Amino acid sequence: MVKECFKEGNIHIPSGCAISGIFNKTGERVDGSQIIKSISVMHDRSNGLGGGFAGYGIYPDYKQYYALHIFYDGIDAKHDCEKFLEEHFDIIDLSKIPTRKISAITDEPLIWRYFVTPLPSKLTACHLDEKEYTGQCVNHINTEIKGAFVVSSGKNMGVFKAVGYPEDVGEFYKLDEYAAYSWTAHGRYPTNTPGWWGGAHPFAFLDFTVVHNGEISSYDANRRFIEMFGYKCTLLTDTEVITYIIDYLVRKQGLTLEETSNVIAAPFWSTIAGMDEKRKEQFEFLRKQYAELLITGPFSILLGFEGGLMALNDRLKLRSMVAAEKGDTTYFASEESAIRVIQPNLDRVWSPAGGEPVIVRLNKNVNL
């Protein structure tokens, strides 16, 4: 008797979320229909409890301002949050984020967008740079203003997410009307956390965004450490902490993305022992200095940031990740089919090794 072979799609593999990304090194912007088409191929990897997208370069007319995307539970939360914003920022423009009614997306909150810049008097008084100031204000809104949640807070970028399948979320937000040089997307299948609008991916803080497939077994240790530095994990999902860890290591500690990867997906001690002395010293320092920020458990992530995109697997590569190139465009996805559906003629296809970051950036002469 031949044993039946179960394939993904016939049964669901736990934590089999879908991720996809597109990045153009020349800064050429493409509309959101391409990333929607890519993520929709992996429909069976999610269950309708969360989908979302991040786009970079989508607000060229307001690129010098922070773009705050905010969910509100009701009018009172909106009033309280706008009062806080007016006290801390110069609001250049505000509006509802355009959406279209579709039957698959229900129970939506109030969804607003604000282009803001910190008040100079506030920056002078608190002796903070504008990124730290804006980040602290975002943390205040998310933890202290009931019913308000900042979805994204970077410049010339934005996050669009909801409870639903990702292809429906993309249609809901009219992403075909936006153009970006970098897109990421996520289809969620929550296994031990609730599906709700704020808990959908991507997770964002300032210009960093993270989409994640997997499960973080080190979440409690990671969370306890990162919350000592002013971050608050309030979104009822393990992925949130990855975004804060990266912000802390890169923006606050000054580590490179390569060094950051060597913290969160650090090699085993046995691997470090076999390195040459210079590399051994570097890796030993990172492991000891930031031991609590090692992320354990299966994961593949896409990190979006201003001017670049990074893909990273856990050190054992327990979650799938495929990378590909065509000309000046780099693609990432959980499955090769999600890349070939939008670009069938690829120059190169490969599977990044566990713990080995793949980082792509805008060409040096690109000025967005």
Kinemage of the C-alpha trace (Angstrom):
@kinemage 1
@onewidth
@group {chain A} dominant
@subgroup {mainchain}
@vectorlist {calphas} color= white
{ca met a 1} P 0.000 0.000 0.000
{ca val a 2} L 1.400 3.363 -1.040
{ca lys a 3} L 1.332 5.935 1.729
{ca glu a 4} L -0.561 9.069 0.741
{ca cys a 5} L 1.643 12.111 0.233
{ca phe a 6} L 0.229 15.222 1.830
{ca lys a 7} L 1.134 18.466 0.125
{ca glu a 8} L 0.677 22.008 1.238
{ca gly a 9} L -2.679 23.089 -0.162
{ca asn a 10} L -4.294 19.707 0.593
{ca ile a 11} L -3.766 20.199 4.309
{ca his a 12} L -2.606 23.302 6.129
{ca ile a 13} L 0.853 23.330 7.625
{ca pro a 14} L 0.854 25.315 10.900
{ca ser a 15} L 2.611 28.691 10.732
{ca gly a 16} L 2.623 28.444 6.964
{ca cys a 17} L 2.013 32.157 6.447
{ca ala a 18} L 2.881 33.722 3.094
{ca ile a 19} L 5.352 36.532 2.486
{ca ser a 20} L 6.357 38.262 -0.724
{ca gly a 21} L 8.514 41.221 -1.692
{ca ile a 22} L 9.531 43.269 -4.742
{ca phe a 23} L 12.416 45.763 -4.831
{ca asn a 24} L 13.737 47.887 -7.706
{ca lys a 25} L 17.305 49.190 -7.304
{ca thr a 26} L 16.806 52.101 -9.714
{ca gly a 27} L 13.875 53.473 -7.727
{ca glu a 28} L 11.425 52.738 -10.531
{ca arg a 29} L 7.982 52.550 -8.968
{ca val a 30} L 5.367 49.943 -9.829
{ca asp a 31} L 1.741 49.911 -8.789
{ca gly a 32} L 0.398 47.565 -6.148
{ca ser a 33} L -1.286 45.180 -8.572
{ca gln a 34} L 1.967 43.215 -8.953
{ca ile a 35} L 2.446 42.486 -5.263
{ca ile a 36} L -1.253 41.629 -4.908
{ca lys a 37} L -0.947 39.119 -7.746
{ca ser a 38} L 2.158 37.605 -6.165
{ca ile a 39} L 0.695 37.094 -2.692
{ca ser a 40} L -2.625 35.798 -4.040
{ca val a 41} L -0.868 32.743 -5.509
{ca met a 42} L -0.202 31.618 -1.918
{ca his a 43} L -3.840 31.943 -0.851
{ca asp a 44} L -3.819 28.562 0.927
{ca arg a 45} L -1.062 29.676 3.284
{ca ser a 46} L -3.454 32.034 5.100
{ca asn a 47} L -6.946 31.693 6.516
{ca gly a 48} L -8.448 35.151 6.139
{ca leu a 49} L -7.494 36.402 9.613
{ca gly a 50} L -4.890 38.883 8.419
{ca gly a 51} L -3.345 40.359 5.307
{ca gly a 52} L -1.282 43.431 4.616
{ca phe a 53} L 1.220 45.363 2.536
{ca ala a 54} L 3.985 47.930 2.939
{ca gly a 55} L 5.002 50.276 0.141
{ca tyr a 56} L 8.010 52.613 -0.039
{ca gly a 57} L 8.104 55.698 -2.245
{ca ile a 58} L 4.324 56.026 -2.313
{ca tyr a 59} L 4.127 59.658 -1.131
{ca pro a 60} L 6.627 61.624 -3.258
{ca asp a 61} L 4.714 64.893 -2.801
{ca tyr a 62} L 4.995 64.597 0.998
{ca lys a 63} L 8.316 62.774 1.266
{ca gln a 64} L 9.773 65.161 3.873
{ca tyr a 65} L 6.938 64.480 6.335
{ca tyr a 66} L 6.122 61.522 8.575
{ca ala a 67} L 3.091 59.678 7.224
{ca leu a 68} L 1.013 58.394 10.132
{ca his a 69} L -1.572 55.738 9.268
{ca ile a 70} L -3.890 55.368 12.258
{ca phe a 71} L -6.771 53.025 13.154
{ca tyr a 72} L -9.484 54.356 15.482
{ca asp a 73} L -12.117 52.347 17.312
{ca gly a 74} L -14.426 55.378 17.306
{ca ile a 75} L -14.827 59.147 17.219
{ca asp a 76} L -13.701 59.644 20.833
{ca ala a 77} L -10.376 57.923 20.148
{ca lys a 78} L -9.911 60.040 17.023
{ca his a 79} L -10.596 63.233 18.967
{ca asp a 80} L -8.137 62.317 21.727
{ca cys a 81} L -5.418 61.301 19.284
{ca glu a 82} L -5.771 64.389 17.102
{ca lys a 83} L -5.531 66.583 20.190
{ca phe a 84} L -2.245 64.879 21.052
{ca leu a 85} L -0.974 65.240 17.481
{ca glu a 86} L -1.792 68.946 17.402
{ca glu a 87} L 0.171 69.459 20.623
{ca his a 88} L 3.287 67.689 19.314
{ca phe a 89} L 3.335 68.059 15.519
{ca asp a 90} L 2.602 70.469 12.734
{ca ile a 91} L -0.124 68.661 10.760
{ca ile a 92} L 0.472 69.387 7.071
{ca asp a 93} L -2.444 67.352 5.740
{ca leu a 94} L -4.968 64.826 7.005
{ca ser a 95} L -7.635 62.694 5.382
{ca lys a 96} L -9.364 59.347 5.456
{ca ile a 97} L -7.322 56.663 3.719
{ca pro a 98} L -9.253 55.820 0.531
{ca thr a 99} L -10.905 52.395 0.548
{ca arg a 100} L -13.489 50.573 -1.518
{ca lys a 101} L -16.307 48.523 -0.092
{ca ile a 102} L -15.919 44.804 -0.635
{ca ser a 103} L -17.900 42.056 1.050
{ca ala a 104} L -14.812 40.175 2.277
{ca ile a 105} L -13.623 43.021 4.515
{ca thr a 106} L -15.882 43.834 7.451
{ca asp a 107} L -15.838 45.588 10.827
{ca glu a 108} L -13.275 48.104 9.649
{ca pro a 109} L -12.144 50.797 12.089
{ca leu a 110} L -11.874 54.462 11.198
{ca ile a 111} L -8.728 54.647 9.025
{ca trp a 112} L -6.978 58.017 8.779
{ca arg a 113} L -3.714 59.383 7.402
{ca tyr a 114} L -1.714 62.354 8.690
{ca phe a 115} L 1.362 64.002 7.190
{ca val a 116} L 3.195 65.617 10.086
{ca thr a 117} L 6.480 67.151 11.183
{ca pro a 118} L 7.597 67.560 14.813
{ca leu a 119} L 7.126 71.000 16.315
{ca pro a 120} L 10.590 72.654 16.557
{ca ser a 121} L 9.811 73.993 20.026
{ca lys a 122} L 9.091 70.468 21.268
{ca leu a 123} L 12.299 69.075 19.771
{ca thr a 124} L 14.320 71.843 21.409
{ca ala a 125} L 12.667 71.310 24.771
{ca cys a 126} L 13.168 67.556 24.914
{ca his a 127} L 16.659 67.448 23.300
{ca leu a 128} L 15.728 64.563 20.984
{ca asp a 129} L 16.313 64.051 17.285
{ca glu a 130} L 13.141 63.938 15.227
{ca lys a 131} L 13.116 60.155 14.768
{ca glu a 132} L 13.380 59.450 18.491
{ca tyr a 133} L 10.793 62.132 19.220
{ca thr a 134} L 8.364 60.717 16.640
{ca gly a 135} L 8.946 57.185 17.876
{ca gln a 136} L 8.185 58.177 21.459
{ca cys a 137} L 4.980 59.891 20.326
{ca val a 138} L 3.940 56.755 18.423
{ca asn a 139} L 4.569 54.638 21.533
{ca his a 140} L 2.470 57.066 23.582
{ca ile a 141} L -0.477 56.839 21.198
{ca asn a 142} L -0.374 53.048 21.056
{ca thr a 143} L -0.137 52.593 24.819
{ca glu a 144} L -1.921 55.592 26.334
{ca ile a 145} L -4.700 56.647 23.952
{ca lys a 146} L -7.444 54.070 24.165
{ca gly a 147} L -8.830 52.955 20.821
{ca ala a 148} L -6.042 54.500 18.699
{ca phe a 149} L -3.304 52.519 16.970
{ca val a 150} L -0.575 53.862 14.687
{ca val a 151} L -0.217 51.414 11.787
{ca ser a 152} L 2.857 53.078 10.273
{ca ser a 153} L 4.963 56.142 10.969
{ca gly a 154} L 7.779 56.508 8.436
{ca lys a 155} L 8.466 58.994 5.671
{ca asn a 156} L 7.353 58.374 2.074
{ca met a 157} L 5.998 54.948 2.976
{ca gly a 158} L 2.913 53.331 4.422
{ca val a 159} L 1.381 50.113 5.751
{ca phe a 160} L -2.038 48.877 4.684
{ca lys a 161} L -3.455 45.927 6.630
{ca ala a 162} L -6.717 44.360 7.758
{ca val a 163} L -8.475 41.163 8.772
{ca gly a 164} L -8.948 39.313 5.504
{ca tyr a 165} L -7.104 37.494 2.754
{ca pro a 166} L -4.269 39.643 1.373
{ca glu a 167} L -5.717 39.927 -2.125
{ca asp a 168} L -8.942 41.291 -0.628
{ca val a 169} L -6.987 43.672 1.597
{ca gly a 170} L -5.126 45.001 -1.442
{ca glu a 171} L -8.378 45.622 -3.283
{ca phe a 172} L -9.930 47.216 -0.192
{ca tyr a 173} L -7.102 49.761 0.054
{ca lys a 174} L -6.971 50.427 -3.733
{ca leu a 175} L -3.293 49.535 -3.881
{ca asp a 176} L -3.413 49.551 -7.661
{ca glu a 177} L -3.575 53.350 -7.311
{ca tyr a 178} L -0.253 53.530 -5.385
{ca ala a 179} L 3.238 53.160 -6.852
{ca ala a 180} L 6.324 52.058 -4.903
{ca tyr a 181} L 9.948 51.039 -5.538
{ca ser a 182} L 9.620 48.481 -2.728
{ca trp a 183} L 6.617 46.348 -1.787
{ca thr a 184} L 6.183 43.648 0.834
{ca ala a 185} L 3.092 41.557 1.492
{ca his a 186} L 1.822 39.051 4.037
{ca gly a 187} L -0.937 36.467 4.263
{ca arg a 188} L -1.512 35.415 7.855
{ca tyr a 189} L -2.443 32.104 9.453
{ca pro a 190} L -2.387 32.842 13.211
{ca thr a 191} L -1.774 29.729 15.284
{ca asn a 192} L -1.680 30.994 18.869
{ca thr a 193} L -2.598 34.690 18.714
{ca pro a 194} L -5.854 36.396 17.701
{ca gly a 195} L -6.653 37.652 14.233
{ca trp a 196} L -7.467 41.373 14.461
{ca trp a 197} L -6.745 44.498 12.440
{ca gly a 198} L -3.794 45.703 14.515
{ca gly a 199} L -2.275 42.214 14.669
{ca ala a 200} L -2.072 41.773 10.898
{ca his a 201} L 1.335 42.158 9.251
{ca pro a 202} L 3.364 44.200 8.346
{ca phe a 203} L 4.424 45.571 11.711
{ca ala a 204} L 5.979 48.997 11.476
{ca phe a 205} L 7.973 51.449 13.535
{ca leu a 206} L 9.247 54.608 11.871
{ca asp a 207} L 10.560 53.472 8.466
{ca phe a 208} L 11.063 49.805 9.460
{ca thr a 209} L 8.432 47.214 8.478
{ca val a 210} L 8.466 43.464 9.069
{ca val a 211} L 6.474 40.595 7.565
{ca his a 212} L 7.103 37.216 9.135
{ca asn a 213} L 6.352 33.556 8.544
{ca gly a 214} L 6.950 31.361 11.563
{ca glu a 215} L 6.733 31.314 15.321
{ca ile a 216} L 9.027 32.902 17.905
{ca ser a 217} L 9.668 30.616 20.863
{ca ser a 218} L 11.962 33.223 22.461
{ca tyr a 219} L 9.250 35.899 22.458
{ca asp a 220} L 8.999 36.382 26.227
{ca ala a 221} L 12.770 36.777 26.678
{ca asn a 222} L 12.978 39.113 23.668
{ca arg a 223} L 10.020 41.172 24.882
{ca arg a 224} L 11.277 41.552 28.445
{ca phe a 225} L 14.622 42.813 27.201
{ca ile a 226} L 13.340 45.247 24.570
{ca glu a 227} L 10.725 46.759 26.889
{ca met a 228} L 13.556 47.965 29.153
{ca phe a 229} L 14.348 50.509 26.427
{ca gly a 230} L 10.947 52.175 26.098
{ca tyr a 231} L 9.222 49.840 23.637
{ca lys a 232} L 5.843 48.324 24.487
{ca cys a 233} L 4.528 45.120 22.929
{ca thr a 234} L 0.764 45.633 22.887
{ca leu a 235} L -0.441 43.979 19.675
{ca leu a 236} L -1.030 40.407 20.905
{ca thr a 237} L 1.370 38.729 18.497
{ca asp a 238} L 4.984 37.597 18.645
{ca thr a 239} L 6.054 39.281 15.402
{ca glu a 240} L 5.763 42.788 16.817
{ca val a 241} L 8.923 42.347 18.870
{ca ile a 242} L 11.085 41.736 15.767
{ca thr a 243} L 10.414 45.263 14.512
{ca tyr a 244} L 11.406 46.803 17.841
{ca ile a 245} L 14.545 44.662 18.084
{ca ile a 246} L 15.686 45.837 14.662
{ca asp a 247} L 14.938 49.477 15.456
{ca tyr a 248} L 16.876 49.181 18.714
{ca leu a 249} L 19.914 47.485 17.167
{ca val a 250} L 20.145 49.578 13.992
{ca arg a 251} L 18.901 53.037 14.975
{ca lys a 252} L 19.812 53.148 18.652
{ca gln a 253} L 22.869 50.877 18.838
{ca gly a 254} L 24.268 51.738 15.417
{ca leu a 255} L 24.713 48.160 14.192
{ca thr a 256} L 24.711 47.406 10.486
{ca leu a 257} L 22.001 45.185 9.059
{ca glu a 258} L 24.573 42.416 8.654
{ca glu a 259} L 25.527 42.701 12.333
{ca thr a 260} L 21.863 42.835 13.314
{ca ser a 261} L 21.270 39.597 11.394
{ca asn a 262} L 24.148 38.045 13.332
{ca val a 263} L 22.351 38.936 16.558
{ca ile a 264} L 18.822 37.770 15.797
{ca ala a 265} L 19.886 34.713 13.744
{ca ala a 266} L 23.255 34.141 15.405
{ca pro a 267} L 25.416 31.162 14.407
{ca phe a 268} L 25.736 28.318 16.890
{ca trp a 269} L 28.669 28.510 19.286
{ca ser a 270} L 30.177 25.465 17.577
{ca thr a 271} L 30.112 27.338 14.269
{ca ile a 272} L 31.721 30.420 15.813
{ca ala a 273} L 34.469 28.262 17.319
{ca gly a 274} L 35.575 27.253 13.823
{ca met a 275} L 35.924 30.821 12.506
{ca asp a 276} L 39.196 32.693 12.039
{ca glu a 277} L 40.206 34.806 15.035
{ca lys a 278} L 38.946 38.153 13.719
{ca arg a 279} L 35.471 36.866 12.809
{ca lys a 280} L 35.340 34.748 15.951
{ca glu a 281} L 35.966 37.802 18.130
{ca gln a 282} L 33.239 39.788 16.354
{ca phe a 283} L 30.612 37.049 16.535
{ca glu a 284} L 31.411 36.246 20.163
{ca phe a 285} L 30.965 39.904 21.099
{ca leu a 286} L 27.560 40.142 19.376
{ca arg a 287} L 26.293 36.913 20.959
{ca lys a 288} L 27.345 37.941 24.450
{ca gln a 289} L 26.376 41.619 24.225
{ca tyr a 290} L 22.879 40.980 22.850
{ca ala a 291} L 22.186 37.444 24.072
{ca glu a 292} L 18.559 38.244 24.940
{ca leu a 293} L 17.840 39.343 21.354
{ca leu a 294} L 18.603 36.009 19.725
{ca ile a 295} L 15.342 34.944 18.072
{ca thr a 296} L 14.698 31.213 18.321
{ca gly a 297} L 12.080 29.184 16.526
{ca pro a 298} L 11.305 28.915 12.816
{ca phe a 299} L 11.109 32.176 10.897
{ca ser a 300} L 11.548 33.865 7.579
{ca ile a 301} L 11.214 37.642 7.509
{ca leu a 302} L 11.297 40.507 5.063
{ca leu a 303} L 12.486 43.785 6.538
{ca gly a 304} L 11.570 46.912 4.632
{ca phe a 305} L 13.455 50.125 5.336
{ca glu a 306} L 14.051 53.464 3.662
{ca gly a 307} L 16.034 52.681 0.518
{ca gly a 308} L 16.266 48.929 0.960
{ca leu a 309} L 14.885 45.477 1.671
{ca met a 310} L 16.361 42.564 3.633
{ca ala a 311} L 15.389 38.881 3.661
{ca leu a 312} L 16.446 36.607 6.529
{ca asn a 313} L 15.768 33.032 7.630
{ca asp a 314} L 16.344 31.459 11.027
{ca arg a 315} L 19.742 29.788 11.291
{ca leu a 316} L 18.306 26.325 10.587
{ca lys a 317} L 16.132 27.572 7.708
{ca leu a 318} L 12.957 26.030 9.091
{ca arg a 319} L 10.757 28.256 6.920
{ca ser a 320} L 10.884 28.540 3.163
{ca met a 321} L 12.315 31.576 1.392
{ca val a 322} L 13.104 31.966 -2.316
{ca ala a 323} L 14.975 34.903 -3.870
{ca ala a 324} L 15.228 35.865 -7.538
{ca glu a 325} L 16.518 38.621 -9.796
{ca lys a 326} L 15.510 40.081 -13.130
{ca gly a 327} L 17.517 43.084 -14.260
{ca asp a 328} L 17.348 45.748 -11.544
{ca thr a 329} L 14.501 44.054 -9.659
{ca thr a 330} L 14.872 41.585 -6.791
{ca tyr a 331} L 12.030 39.330 -5.667
{ca phe a 332} L 11.435 37.343 -2.481
{ca ala a 333} L 8.620 34.944 -1.615
{ca ser a 334} L 7.714 31.895 0.407
{ca glu a 335} L 7.223 30.008 -2.882
{ca glu a 336} L 8.890 30.374 -6.277
{ca ser a 337} L 5.483 30.322 -7.969
{ca ala a 338} L 4.637 33.660 -6.312
{ca ile a 339} L 7.615 35.206 -8.118
{ca arg a 340} L 7.159 33.566 -11.497
{ca val a 341} L 3.517 34.588 -11.720
{ca ile a 342} L 4.670 38.217 -12.050
{ca gln a 343} L 8.073 37.608 -13.693
{ca pro a 344} L 8.384 34.240 -15.462
{ca asn a 345} L 11.740 35.008 -17.143
{ca leu a 346} L 14.219 35.346 -14.303
{ca asp a 347} L 17.976 35.902 -14.506
{ca arg a 348} L 18.690 34.100 -11.240
{ca val a 349} L 16.788 32.067 -8.633
{ca trp a 350} L 18.220 30.843 -5.346
{ca ser a 351} L 17.312 29.811 -1.821
{ca pro a 352} L 19.147 31.912 0.803
{ca ala a 353} L 20.912 29.891 3.480
{ca gly a 354} L 19.747 29.904 7.076
{ca gly a 355} L 20.951 32.956 8.997
{ca glu a 356} L 22.378 34.529 5.831
{ca pro a 357} L 20.830 37.934 5.088
{ca val a 358} L 20.100 39.039 1.550
{ca ile a 359} L 20.146 42.846 1.480
{ca val a 360} L 19.264 44.976 -1.543
{ca arg a 361} L 19.486 48.765 -1.657
{ca leu a 362} L 18.792 51.574 -4.069
{ca asn a 363} L 21.656 52.374 -6.402
{ca lys a 364} L 23.902 55.155 -5.080
{ca asn a 365} L 22.864 57.647 -7.759
{ca val a 366} L 19.142 57.279 -7.041
{ca asn a 367} L 17.576 60.375 -5.511
{ca leu a 368} L 13.905 59.838 -4.734
